[in-house]
């Protein structure tokens, strides 16, 4: 059986365990429902809200950026085929059913795309809210046991590139 490259990055595994093993009853309940906000089926809601608050040109930019993100994520997951932490490590707290591959985090990429586009068209308040949402979703992906921290960081990076 091959050893996945992310396991060889010691800080990645240590940080995963530090976040995933810091259990909190509030966060367990919070992320049980909140994680749906990062899923692709939530994107039409984000698009509609974005259109309402920022206008047509922002909507077009966001729409194209999300298509780019939507093409990049499954392509990269297919190329790397990296397993989820629960498949590679012992004692992983898993709060949601996981499928597909781990690297990179598509949820993190989508919210980073929203954040990046908001920097061009949104107000300081909107960008600030999306930045906080981005951090909450990224932390939650590791807390819930679905991703390694590196998956989230690369997802953020790809989302920002798509937003640009």
C-alpha positions as CSV (number, residue, x, y, z in Angstrom):
1,X,0.0,0.0,0.0
2,X,1.4,3.4,-1.0
3,X,2.2,6.0,1.6
4,X,0.3,9.3,0.9
5,X,2.6,12.3,0.5
6,X,0.6,14.4,2.9
7,X,1.5,12.1,5.8
8,X,5.2,12.8,5.3
9,X,4.5,16.5,6.1
10,X,4.8,16.4,9.9
11,X,3.2,19.7,10.6
12,X,0.2,18.8,8.5
13,X,-0.6,15.6,10.6
14,X,0.3,17.3,13.9
15,X,-2.0,20.3,13.1
16,X,-4.7,17.9,12.0
17,X,-4.7,16.1,15.3
18,X,-4.5,19.3,17.3
19,X,-7.7,20.6,15.6
20,X,-9.5,17.3,15.2
21,X,-9.0,16.1,18.8
22,X,-9.9,19.4,20.5
23,X,-13.5,18.4,21.0
24,X,-16.2,20.8,22.0
25,X,-20.0,19.9,22.3
26,X,-21.0,23.3,20.9
27,X,-18.7,23.0,17.8
28,X,-19.8,19.4,17.3
29,X,-23.4,20.6,17.0
30,X,-22.5,23.8,15.1
31,X,-20.5,22.0,12.4
32,X,-23.0,19.2,12.1
33,X,-25.3,21.7,10.4
34,X,-22.9,24.6,9.4
35,X,-20.9,22.4,7.0
36,X,-23.8,22.5,4.5
37,X,-22.9,26.2,3.9
38,X,-19.7,25.2,2.1
39,X,-21.3,22.6,-0.2
40,X,-21.9,23.2,-3.9
41,X,-25.6,22.9,-3.6
42,X,-25.5,26.1,-1.6
43,X,-23.9,28.0,-4.5
44,X,-27.2,29.1,-6.1
45,X,-28.1,30.9,-2.9
46,X,-24.8,32.6,-2.7
47,X,-25.1,33.7,-6.4
48,X,-28.5,35.1,-5.8
49,X,-27.4,37.0,-2.7
50,X,-24.3,38.2,-4.4
51,X,-26.3,39.5,-7.3
52,X,-28.8,41.3,-5.0
53,X,-26.0,43.0,-3.0
54,X,-23.4,43.8,-5.6
55,X,-24.9,44.0,-9.1
56,X,-24.5,42.5,-12.5
57,X,-20.8,42.8,-13.2
58,X,-19.9,41.3,-9.8
59,X,-22.3,38.5,-10.5
60,X,-20.7,37.7,-13.9
61,X,-17.2,37.7,-12.4
62,X,-18.4,35.4,-9.5
63,X,-20.2,33.1,-11.9
64,X,-17.2,32.6,-14.2
65,X,-14.9,32.3,-11.2
66,X,-17.1,29.6,-9.6
67,X,-17.1,27.7,-12.9
68,X,-13.3,27.8,-12.9
69,X,-13.3,26.5,-9.3
70,X,-15.8,23.9,-10.3
71,X,-13.6,22.6,-13.1
72,X,-10.4,22.8,-11.1
73,X,-11.5,21.0,-7.9
74,X,-12.6,17.6,-9.4
75,X,-9.7,17.7,-11.9
76,X,-7.1,18.1,-9.2
77,X,-8.8,15.6,-6.9
78,X,-8.7,13.1,-9.7
79,X,-5.0,13.7,-10.4
80,X,-3.9,13.4,-6.8
81,X,-6.4,10.9,-5.6
82,X,-5.4,11.6,-2.0
83,X,-7.3,9.7,0.7
84,X,-9.3,11.3,3.5
85,X,-7.6,11.5,7.0
86,X,-10.0,8.8,8.3
87,X,-8.6,6.4,5.7
88,X,-5.0,7.2,6.6
89,X,-4.8,7.9,10.3
90,X,-6.1,6.3,13.5
91,X,-8.3,8.0,16.0
92,X,-10.0,10.5,13.7
93,X,-13.2,12.1,14.8
94,X,-15.4,12.1,11.8
95,X,-18.6,14.2,12.0
96,X,-19.9,13.8,8.4
97,X,-19.9,11.0,5.8
98,X,-17.1,11.6,3.4
99,X,-16.7,10.5,-0.2
100,X,-14.5,11.2,-3.2
101,X,-10.9,12.3,-2.4
102,X,-9.4,14.7,0.0
103,X,-6.9,17.0,-1.8
104,X,-7.7,19.9,-2.1
105,X,-10.7,21.0,-0.1
106,X,-13.4,22.1,-2.6
107,X,-15.5,23.7,0.2
108,X,-12.5,25.9,1.1
109,X,-11.9,26.7,-2.5
110,X,-15.5,27.8,-3.2
111,X,-15.7,30.1,-0.2
112,X,-12.2,31.5,-1.0
113,X,-13.6,32.3,-4.5
114,X,-16.5,34.2,-3.0
115,X,-14.2,36.1,-0.7
116,X,-11.7,37.0,-3.5
117,X,-14.4,38.3,-5.8
118,X,-15.9,40.3,-3.0
119,X,-12.6,42.2,-2.7
120,X,-13.3,43.6,-6.2
121,X,-17.0,44.5,-5.8
122,X,-18.1,44.1,-2.3
123,X,-18.0,46.4,0.7
124,X,-15.5,46.1,3.4
125,X,-18.2,44.6,5.6
126,X,-19.1,42.0,3.0
127,X,-15.5,41.0,2.4
128,X,-14.9,40.8,6.2
129,X,-17.9,38.6,6.7
130,X,-16.8,36.3,3.8
131,X,-13.3,36.2,5.2
132,X,-14.6,35.0,8.6
133,X,-16.9,32.5,6.9
134,X,-13.9,31.3,4.9
135,X,-11.9,30.7,8.2
136,X,-14.8,29.0,9.9
137,X,-15.4,26.6,7.0
138,X,-11.7,25.8,6.6
139,X,-11.3,25.1,10.4
140,X,-14.5,23.1,10.3
141,X,-13.2,20.8,7.5
142,X,-10.3,19.8,9.7
143,X,-12.3,19.7,12.9
144,X,-14.9,17.4,11.3
145,X,-12.1,15.1,10.1
146,X,-12.8,15.6,6.4
147,X,-9.5,17.2,5.4
148,X,-6.0,17.8,6.4
149,X,-4.9,21.4,7.0
150,X,-2.9,21.4,3.7
151,X,-6.0,20.4,1.8
152,X,-7.7,23.5,3.1
153,X,-4.8,25.9,2.5
154,X,-4.4,24.6,-1.1
155,X,-8.2,24.9,-1.6
156,X,-8.0,28.6,-0.4
157,X,-5.2,29.3,-2.8
158,X,-7.0,27.8,-5.8
159,X,-10.2,29.6,-4.9
160,X,-8.3,32.9,-4.8
161,X,-6.6,32.2,-8.1
162,X,-10.0,31.4,-9.6
163,X,-11.5,34.6,-8.1
164,X,-8.7,36.7,-9.7
